[in-house]
Amino acid sequence: MEKLYEQDPFLTRFSAHVESCIQGKRGYDVILDQTAFYPEGGGQPYDLGVLGPVQVLEVHEREGRVVHTCDGPLEPGAQVEGQIDWERRFDLMQHHSGEHIVSGIAHAKWGCDNVGFHMGSDFITIDLNVLLDGDQLQELEEAANRYIWEDHPISITFPSPEQLATLEYRSKKALTGRVRIVSFPGADTCACCGTHVASSGQVGFVKLLSVQKFREGVRIELVCGSRALRYVNSILAQNHQVSTLLSAKAFETGAAVQRLTEENAALKSRLLSMEEDRFASLARQLTGAGDVLLFEEGLTPDSLRRLCDAVLQTCGGRCACFSGVDGQGYKYAVGQLEGDLRTFAKEMNQSLNGRGGGKPGFVQGSVQADHGAIQAFFSAAG
């Protein structure tokens, strides 16, 4: 089988003869005498597209043959026209080449080995076996983009065993047989079976999105080319929304959010103080009242817990606190000093379409019932 994608990764249309077509688990497995469809391998996903009237769903290499899994059968011996999903292919080419540039520069600067590589639908990840700090990552991004913009030509060769023995190149494993070398002069030389752009400028640009410690090194998330442009445009659109909502200039949204956060913290502190006063007042009013049922508007689960705990210390019985709105449900906190509410809570949840739990003497949760139904249950419970 002739692998046309090795010779020309920009080939999008080709003709081939169908050698075999067998129905498999995922569709019809088709083998051609030649193909431009790249099979999954080397961290790069497979190509998609069409073969004549059928869709190509998956492409894998099995025992040296490229197998196209299609959504319909093709007649063995027939000639078929193939077409690659070029937008997907070029996106993968941009990212695979971008990964080589980033990995190669990281290796040259800090001796990092690429020990993991995954191309996802949103971003790609590179695992390096050396810890890099924020300054080094910024330096890496700047160096990778500088190399891209210099538009270096990329070469793909198949060195002889003698040539390969003297060549310095990256590879995750020992190689035998025919070895394909992808070279980014001045940045990277690596054994690779994937498809790549013709020159570094076609990568567009690289944006490192995040980094986290991974094993003894780091895992970097990044995007390249058109996907990087979409990412930046999405961030700009969100920042524009934030700047409009906060009446802040585009480069002042961070400071505006910081001010808003500080104001929100001050308001929360004031609200907490007011709630504590309110809860203490209710606790005093209900001293010795026995079993208590309270409804308070607008309380969070934590506020309900604090209200219930405050009243529980004075009422001398079971305290049940609810907060919510008819039609939307109510949150609850129920407590009883030195009591066991497990059976009671189970019956309450069954009767009021609720869910929740906790310790024997204190439970929290929510119910899907209205104010009247809750009152009726507690009146009946005594």
C-alpha positions as CSV (number, residue, x, y, z in Angstrom):
1,M,0.0,0.0,0.0
2,E,1.3,3.4,-0.9
3,K,1.0,6.0,1.9
4,L,0.4,9.2,0.0
5,Y,0.3,11.3,3.2
6,E,4.0,10.6,3.8
7,Q,4.9,12.1,0.4
8,D,2.5,15.0,0.3
9,P,0.6,16.0,3.5
10,F,-1.2,18.7,1.5
11,L,-2.8,16.2,-0.8
12,T,-6.6,16.3,-0.2
13,R,-8.0,14.3,-3.2
14,F,-6.8,11.0,-4.7
15,S,-8.0,8.0,-6.6
16,A,-7.5,4.4,-5.4
17,H,-8.6,0.9,-6.1
18,V,-10.5,-1.0,-3.4
19,E,-8.5,-4.1,-2.5
20,S,-10.9,-5.5,0.2
21,C,-14.0,-4.6,2.2
22,I,-15.0,-6.5,5.2
23,Q,-17.8,-5.7,7.7
24,G,-16.3,-5.1,11.1
25,K,-17.5,-4.1,14.6
26,R,-17.7,-0.4,13.9
27,G,-18.5,-0.4,10.2
28,Y,-17.0,-1.6,6.9
29,D,-13.2,-2.0,7.0
30,V,-11.8,-0.9,3.6
31,I,-8.2,-1.4,2.4
32,L,-7.0,0.5,-0.7
33,D,-4.0,0.2,-2.9
34,Q,-3.0,3.7,-1.9
35,T,-4.4,6.3,0.5
36,A,-4.0,9.9,1.6
37,F,-5.8,9.2,4.9
38,Y,-3.5,9.4,7.9
39,P,-4.1,6.6,10.4
40,E,-4.1,7.3,14.1
41,G,-0.5,7.1,15.4
42,G,2.3,9.0,17.1
43,G,-0.1,11.0,19.2
44,Q,-1.9,12.3,16.1
45,P,-5.6,11.4,15.5
46,Y,-6.8,9.9,12.3
47,D,-8.1,11.8,9.3
48,L,-11.8,12.0,8.4
49,G,-13.4,12.4,5.0
50,V,-15.1,10.4,2.3
51,L,-14.4,7.5,-0.1
52,G,-16.8,7.8,-2.9
53,P,-20.3,7.6,-1.5
54,V,-19.3,6.6,2.0
55,Q,-18.0,8.4,5.1
56,V,-14.7,7.5,6.6
57,L,-15.3,7.1,10.4
58,E,-11.9,5.9,11.6
59,V,-8.5,5.1,10.1
60,H,-6.0,2.7,11.8
61,E,-2.9,0.9,10.7
62,R,-3.0,-2.9,11.2
63,E,0.0,-5.1,10.2
64,G,1.4,-2.3,8.0
65,R,-1.9,-1.8,6.1
66,V,-4.1,1.3,6.5
67,V,-7.6,0.3,7.3
68,H,-10.5,2.8,6.6
69,T,-13.6,2.1,8.7
70,C,-16.5,3.4,6.7
71,D,-20.3,3.8,7.2
72,G,-21.1,1.7,4.1
73,P,-19.5,-1.0,1.9
74,L,-17.3,-0.5,-1.2
75,E,-17.0,-3.0,-4.0
76,P,-13.6,-4.8,-4.1
77,G,-11.8,-4.0,-7.4
78,A,-13.7,-0.7,-7.9
79,Q,-11.9,2.6,-8.3
80,V,-12.9,5.2,-5.7
81,E,-12.3,8.9,-5.2
82,G,-11.1,9.9,-1.8
83,Q,-11.3,13.3,-0.2
84,I,-9.7,14.4,3.1
85,D,-11.4,16.7,5.6
86,W,-8.8,19.3,5.0
87,E,-9.8,21.7,7.8
88,R,-9.4,19.0,10.3
89,R,-6.1,17.7,8.7
90,F,-4.5,21.2,8.6
91,D,-5.5,21.9,12.2
92,L,-3.8,18.7,13.3
93,M,-0.8,19.6,11.1
94,Q,-0.5,23.0,12.8
95,H,-0.7,21.4,16.2
96,H,1.7,18.6,15.5
97,S,4.3,20.9,14.1
98,G,3.8,23.4,16.9
99,E,4.3,20.6,19.4
100,H,7.6,19.7,17.8
101,I,8.8,23.3,17.9
102,V,7.9,23.7,21.6
103,S,9.4,20.4,22.6
104,G,12.5,20.8,20.6
105,I,13.2,24.3,22.0
106,A,12.5,23.1,25.6
107,H,14.9,20.2,25.0
108,A,17.6,22.5,23.7
109,K,17.3,25.1,26.4
110,W,16.7,23.0,29.6
111,G,17.3,19.4,28.6
112,C,13.6,18.5,28.8
113,D,12.4,15.2,27.2
114,N,8.9,15.0,25.8
115,V,7.5,12.0,27.7
116,G,3.9,12.4,26.7
117,F,1.9,14.0,23.9
118,H,-1.9,14.1,23.3
119,M,-3.9,16.0,20.7
120,G,-7.4,16.7,21.9
121,S,-10.3,18.5,20.2
122,D,-9.8,21.6,22.4
123,F,-6.1,21.7,23.1
124,I,-3.0,19.5,23.1
125,T,-0.9,18.5,26.0
126,I,2.9,18.0,26.2
127,D,4.5,16.3,29.2
128,L,8.0,17.4,29.9
129,N,10.2,15.6,32.5
130,V,11.8,18.8,33.9
131,L,10.1,21.3,36.2
132,L,9.8,24.7,34.5
133,D,8.9,28.0,36.3
134,G,6.8,30.8,35.0
135,D,9.7,32.8,33.6
136,Q,10.9,29.8,31.7
137,L,7.5,29.1,30.2
138,Q,7.2,32.7,29.0
139,E,10.6,32.4,27.5
140,L,9.6,29.1,25.8
141,E,6.4,30.6,24.3
142,E,8.3,33.7,23.0
143,A,11.1,31.5,21.5
144,A,8.6,29.2,19.8
145,N,6.7,32.0,18.2
146,R,9.8,33.8,17.1
147,Y,10.9,30.6,15.3
148,I,7.4,30.3,13.8
149,W,7.5,33.9,12.5
150,E,10.9,33.4,11.0
151,D,9.2,30.9,8.7
152,H,11.8,28.1,8.6
153,P,11.3,25.4,6.0
154,I,10.6,21.9,7.4
155,S,12.2,18.8,5.9
156,I,11.2,15.2,6.0
157,T,13.7,12.5,5.1
158,F,14.2,8.7,5.4
159,P,18.0,8.4,6.3
160,S,19.9,5.2,5.7
161,P,20.9,3.2,8.7
162,E,24.4,4.6,8.4
163,Q,23.2,8.2,8.2
164,L,20.8,7.5,11.1
165,A,23.6,6.2,13.3
166,T,25.3,9.6,13.2
167,L,22.2,11.8,13.4
168,E,21.1,13.4,16.6
169,Y,17.3,13.2,16.9
170,R,14.5,12.9,19.5
171,S,12.7,9.6,19.8
172,K,10.7,8.0,22.7
173,K,11.8,4.5,21.8
174,A,14.4,2.5,19.9
175,L,13.7,2.3,16.2
176,T,14.3,-0.3,13.6
177,G,13.6,-0.5,9.9
178,R,12.7,2.5,7.8
179,V,12.8,5.6,10.0
180,R,11.1,8.9,9.0
181,I,12.9,12.0,10.4
182,V,11.1,15.4,10.6
183,S,13.5,18.3,10.9
184,F,12.7,21.8,12.0
185,P,16.2,23.4,11.5
186,G,17.4,25.2,14.6
187,A,14.5,23.9,16.7
188,D,14.0,20.2,16.5
189,T,14.9,16.9,14.8
190,C,12.6,14.0,15.7
191,A,11.6,10.6,14.5
192,C,7.9,11.1,13.6
193,C,5.3,9.4,11.4
194,G,2.8,12.3,11.5
195,T,1.8,15.0,9.0
196,H,3.3,18.5,9.2
197,V,3.2,21.9,7.6
198,A,5.7,22.9,4.9
199,S,7.3,25.7,6.9
200,S,7.1,27.0,10.5
201,G,5.2,30.1,9.5
202,Q,2.1,27.9,8.6
203,V,1.7,27.1,12.3
204,G,0.6,30.7,12.8
205,F,1.3,31.1,16.4
206,V,1.5,29.0,19.6
207,K,-0.2,29.9,22.9
208,L,0.6,28.1,26.1
209,L,-2.7,28.0,28.0
210,S,-1.8,26.3,31.3
211,V,0.9,24.4,33.1
212,Q,0.7,22.1,36.1
213,K,3.2,19.8,37.9
214,F,3.1,16.3,36.4
215,R,5.2,13.5,37.9
216,E,8.8,14.8,38.0
217,G,8.1,17.6,35.4
218,V,5.2,19.6,34.0
219,R,2.2,19.1,31.7
220,I,1.6,22.0,29.3
221,E,-1.7,22.7,27.6
222,L,-1.4,24.7,24.3
223,V,-3.2,25.6,21.1
224,C,-1.8,26.6,17.7
225,G,-2.9,28.3,14.5
226,S,-6.6,28.8,13.8
227,R,-7.5,27.2,17.1
228,A,-5.3,29.6,19.0
229,L,-7.0,32.5,17.1
230,R,-10.4,31.2,18.1
231,Y,-9.2,30.9,21.7
232,V,-7.9,34.5,21.8
233,N,-11.1,35.8,20.2
234,S,-13.2,34.0,22.8
235,I,-11.1,35.5,25.6
236,L,-11.4,39.0,24.1
237,A,-15.2,38.6,23.7
238,Q,-15.5,37.5,27.4
239,N,-13.3,40.4,28.5
240,H,-15.4,42.8,26.5
241,Q,-18.5,41.6,28.3
242,V,-16.8,42.0,31.7
243,S,-15.5,45.5,30.8
244,T,-19.1,46.5,29.7
245,L,-20.7,45.1,32.9
246,L,-18.1,46.8,35.1
247,S,-17.8,50.0,33.1
248,A,-14.1,49.4,32.9
249,K,-11.6,49.8,30.1
250,A,-10.4,46.5,28.5
251,F,-7.0,46.5,30.3
252,E,-8.5,47.5,33.6
253,T,-11.0,44.6,34.1
254,G,-8.7,42.9,36.5
255,A,-8.5,45.9,38.9
256,A,-12.3,46.4,38.5
257,V,-13.0,42.7,39.5
258,Q,-10.6,43.1,42.4
259,R,-12.6,46.1,43.7
260,L,-15.9,44.3,43.2
261,T,-14.5,41.3,45.1
262,E,-13.4,43.5,48.0
263,E,-16.8,45.2,48.1
264,N,-18.6,41.8,48.0
265,A,-16.4,40.6,50.9
266,A,-17.3,43.7,52.9
267,L,-21.0,43.2,52.2
268,K,-20.8,39.5,53.1
269,S,-19.1,40.4,56.4
270,R,-21.9,43.0,57.2
271,L,-24.6,40.5,56.2
272,L,-23.0,37.9,58.5
273,S,-23.0,40.3,61.4
274,M,-26.6,41.2,60.8
275,E,-27.6,37.5,60.6
276,E,-25.8,36.7,63.8
277,D,-27.8,39.5,65.5
278,R,-31.0,38.3,64.0
279,F,-30.3,34.6,65.0
280,A,-29.3,35.6,68.6
281,S,-32.5,37.6,68.9
282,L,-34.7,34.7,67.8
283,A,-32.8,32.4,70.1
284,R,-33.6,34.7,73.1
285,Q,-37.3,35.0,72.1
286,L,-37.7,31.2,71.8
287,T,-36.0,30.3,75.1
288,G,-37.9,27.3,76.6
289,A,-40.3,27.2,73.6
290,G,-39.8,23.4,73.1
291,D,-40.2,22.1,69.5
292,V,-39.8,25.0,67.0
293,L,-40.5,25.4,63.3
294,L,-39.1,28.5,61.6
295,F,-39.3,29.9,58.1
296,E,-36.7,32.6,57.1
297,E,-36.3,34.0,53.6
298,G,-33.1,34.1,51.6
299,L,-30.8,31.9,53.8
300,T,-27.9,29.9,52.4
301,P,-27.4,26.3,53.8
302,D,-24.7,27.7,56.1
303,S,-27.0,30.4,57.4
304,L,-29.7,27.9,58.0
305,R,-27.2,25.8,60.0
306,R,-26.2,28.7,62.1
307,L,-29.8,29.8,62.7
308,C,-30.8,26.2,63.7
309,D,-27.8,25.9,66.0
310,A,-28.5,29.2,67.8
311,V,-32.1,28.4,68.5
312,L,-31.3,24.8,69.4
313,Q,-29.3,26.0,72.3
314,T,-32.2,27.8,73.9
315,C,-35.5,26.3,72.8
316,G,-35.2,23.0,74.8
317,G,-36.6,20.8,72.0
318,R,-36.3,20.1,68.3
319,C,-35.5,23.0,66.1
320,A,-36.5,22.9,62.3
321,C,-35.5,25.8,60.1
322,F,-36.6,26.2,56.4
323,S,-35.8,28.7,53.7
324,G,-37.1,28.8,50.2
325,V,-40.1,29.6,48.0
326,D,-43.3,27.7,47.1
327,G,-42.8,26.1,43.7
328,Q,-39.0,26.0,44.0
329,G,-38.5,24.0,47.1
330,Y,-37.1,24.7,50.5
331,K,-33.7,24.0,52.1
332,Y,-33.8,22.8,55.7
333,A,-31.7,22.3,58.9
334,V,-33.2,20.3,61.7
335,G,-31.5,19.7,65.1
336,Q,-32.1,18.3,68.6
337,L,-29.6,18.3,71.4
338,E,-28.6,14.8,72.4
339,G,-31.4,13.5,70.1
340,D,-31.5,11.0,67.3
341,L,-33.3,12.4,64.2
342,R,-32.5,9.7,61.7
343,T,-35.9,8.1,61.7
344,F,-37.6,11.5,61.8
345,A,-35.5,12.8,58.9
346,K,-36.3,9.7,56.8
347,E,-40.0,10.1,57.4
348,M,-39.8,13.9,56.7
349,N,-37.9,13.3,53.4
350,Q,-40.4,10.7,52.3
351,S,-43.4,12.8,53.1
352,L,-42.1,16.1,51.7
353,N,-40.2,14.7,48.7
354,G,-36.9,15.6,50.2
355,R,-33.3,14.4,50.4
356,G,-30.6,15.0,53.0
357,G,-28.9,13.7,56.1
358,G,-26.2,14.3,58.6
359,K,-25.4,13.4,62.2
360,P,-27.9,11.7,64.5
361,G,-28.6,15.1,66.2
362,F,-28.4,17.4,63.2
363,V,-29.5,17.0,59.6
364,Q,-29.6,19.2,56.5
365,G,-31.1,18.9,53.1
366,S,-33.9,20.1,50.9
367,V,-37.6,19.3,50.1
368,Q,-39.8,19.8,47.1
369,A,-42.9,20.9,49.1
370,D,-44.8,24.1,49.8
371,H,-45.0,26.1,53.0
372,G,-48.4,24.6,54.0
373,A,-47.3,21.0,53.4
374,I,-44.2,21.5,55.6
375,Q,-46.4,23.0,58.4
376,A,-48.9,20.2,58.2
377,F,-46.1,17.6,58.5
378,F,-44.7,19.2,61.6
379,S,-48.1,19.7,63.2
380,A,-48.8,16.0,62.7
381,A,-45.4,15.0,64.0
382,G,-46.0,16.9,67.2
